[in-house]
Amino acid sequence: MNAYQPRAAEHAFVLFDVLRAHERIAELPALAEHADTGLLTQVIEEAGKFVGEVIAPLNREGDEVGAQWNAGAVTMPPGFRDAYQAFWQAGWPSLASATEDGGQGLPTVVEAVLHEMLNAANHGWTMAPGLLHGAYECLRHHASDELKARYLEKLASGEWLATMCLTEPHAGSDLGLVRTKAVPLADGRYALTGTKIFISGGEHDLADNIVHLVLARLPDAPPGPKGLSLFLVPKFEDDGNRSAVHCERIEEKMGIHGSPTCVMRFDEAAASLVGEPGKGLNAMFVMMNAARLLVGLQGVGLLDAAWQKAHAYAQERRQMRAPGTTSKAGEADPIALHPAIQRILGTQRAWIDAGRVIAYRTALELDTQKHHPDAARREAAARWCSLVTPVLKSAWTEQAFSGASACLQVFGGHGYVREWGIEQHVRDARVAMIYEGTNEIQAIDLLVRKTLPDGAAALQALLADLTSDLAALPEAAATRGALARFGDFVRERVVPMAGGSAERPFWLADDFLRATALLLMAWAWERLAATAGHGAQARAAFWRWVWPEFEMRLAMMDATLVS
Ligand SMILES: Cc1cc2nc3c(=O)[nH]c(=O)nc-3n(C[C@H](O)[C@H](O)[C@H](O)COP(=O)(O)OP(=O)(O)OC[C@H]3O[C@@H](n4cnc5c(N)ncnc54)[C@H](O)[C@@H]3O)c2cc1C
């Protein structure tokens, strides 16, 4: 069984050769001092070393032993706590936190690379620090100075961990149904009562404290999402006393056994309000958007981990003669030479490489949106993040699952048994299609919330940005043509025929997201092709076996529009 190994050079290639990240970072006064390919490459190489040596080796045992619950306490699998302590003490969680909070102030994209590697190496372990940066950003933007003074540095450094407590038994996608109550106390705090379910890292022994960010309702709050406020409940108060929040049990589940998925009971737990009453979802969105990019990267990383395993196996395993080979009679060829296996591996590689380009570009746009001196550039960056994040989250998590299953196929029966560890990737990857907003909710977000209300103006501007990005590449004419065709289709068919209908946009949403994903992939493959040194095999796989789905999605939308 071979464990995933980060390949720092591949990540650096996408960042610097394809995306020219250093040039983009140099345009941002707040980050310009880090626009140094030598420094950034060194951070990525060190990240790869840490992930490969410390985190990847814990993956298998994390799956087999899993997190264990006993009388409210959760013990993490062997090695998990030590790895976490080493992780935060080495400064990895603080890469992109502000220097005034004790962070290193590096560009977001460096953290994105780290998280892709971490998720590929050990999805279960990475669930715990996965929400940390989002929680830090949420408090940084919305908490009072007093709360910031108590919590910000501990979260920036990763000495303490955080949770996002949204889901309740009857309130999943529909957070407007949340019932957890917050009653004002005499000391200015609130007594929080309610049960949250599916809380990742709600209880564990990785860090000395856990900061819960909880959506709840004040007594006079209106029903629905507008009545939600955000509260902070620490596992331990400043005086070392435990808050009245208990882990009732952890779920038995399909994958990510190394991550405790907790049922958390709040029994009049003393809580502090974060931000304004009734603005809880706004505050939470800071956390959720960061989390959605990371889940998209999870998709890319998990697929890469499965691909690495399958690719290595295909070189070793010999079965039958491959067409066109000259091996002697009676000898079998490596299965890597069979076209069917090349198709599986090439297709996944096409998704991984394009997904990485799109995800890193999104991370660069997040910083551009915050720091670029030119308002028009900030606006274009905000548009990219808003439209591309749901596409990345949805399409690449779906591919991580179906692609991991295709990689399992490369092993034949040996993939179905546990020995090679490929079946763990299939089980682990499945959940990413569900959490952080199910993939169906992402599709609705893209079409119904973000495209139709402005008559698709933002989407058309994104298509124009992608087209002009390819303007100097004569060989990208077909992709520019496809971008123009999609623009026409949206203007002439989707907006007029779906805009006025209550139901149609919801029937269309999944195909619309998928078509957008394929266009983004085509753009990414043009950028990769224009950069010397990239694999021709995966490029050919994209055009032969992935891209034709674009036509199919247009046809499906057409059929829905006329029905
Ligand atoms: C392992 C794991 C970890 C998690 N971690 C956390 C965490 O840390 N914090 C937290 O708060 N939550 C967490 N969750 C919860 C997760 O975010 C929810 O499971 C998710 O939001 C979906 O809610 P639900 O499970 O209640 O499904 P439901 O909302 O009941 O949805 C059921 C199905 O209906 C579909 N559906 C629902 N509404 C619509 C609609 N309007 N249009 C189209 N389709 C719709 C969904 O897409 C889904 O397919 C976690 C879940 C899991 C499994």
The ligand as a Gaussian input file, in Angstrom:
#p B3LYP/6-31G(d) Opt

LIG

0 1
 C      -19.648000      14.059000       8.069000
 C      -20.447000      15.308000       8.159000
 C      -19.871000      16.442000       8.726000
 C      -20.619000      17.599000       8.871000
 N      -20.073000      18.683000       9.529000
 C      -20.878000      19.732000       9.867000
 C      -20.411000      20.774000      10.733000
 O      -19.239000      20.795000      11.137000
 N      -21.279000      21.754000      11.108000
 C      -22.577000      21.764000      10.694000
 O      -23.306000      22.661000      11.083000
 N      -23.057000      20.797000       9.866000
 C      -22.239000      19.781000       9.450000
 N      -22.723000      18.786000       8.633000
 C      -24.101000      18.845000       8.184000
 C      -24.227000      19.135000       6.686000
 O      -23.871000      20.445000       6.407000
 C      -25.678000      18.781000       6.313000
 O      -25.768000      17.373000       6.314000
 C      -26.092000      19.360000       4.969000
 O      -26.188000      20.754000       5.061000
 C      -27.407000      18.797000       4.473000
 O      -28.403000      18.822000       5.449000
 P      -29.229000      17.489000       5.763000
 O      -28.259000      16.401000       5.978000
 O      -30.192000      17.791000       6.830000
 O      -29.986000      17.175000       4.415000
 P      -31.347000      17.853000       3.918000
 O      -31.223000      19.336000       3.989000
 O      -32.499000      17.222000       4.599000
 O      -31.344000      17.460000       2.387000
 C      -31.732000      16.168000       1.908000
 C      -31.648000      16.177000       0.385000
 O      -32.559000      17.139000      -0.138000
 C      -31.879000      18.071000      -0.947000
 N      -32.473000      19.394000      -0.753000
 C      -32.806000      20.008000       0.404000
 N      -33.314000      21.224000       0.156000
 C      -33.280000      21.386000      -1.177000
 C      -33.649000      22.422000      -2.081000
 N      -34.145000      23.601000      -1.643000
 N      -33.476000      22.225000      -3.398000
 C      -32.941000      21.080000      -3.869000
 N      -32.576000      20.062000      -3.080000
 C      -32.745000      20.218000      -1.762000
 C      -30.436000      18.037000      -0.491000
 O      -29.554000      18.481000      -1.511000
 C      -30.275000      16.576000      -0.141000
 O      -29.977000      15.854000      -1.306000
 C      -21.965000      17.631000       8.423000
 C      -22.519000      16.505000       7.803000
 C      -21.785000      15.358000       7.674000
 C      -22.433000      14.153000       7.055000

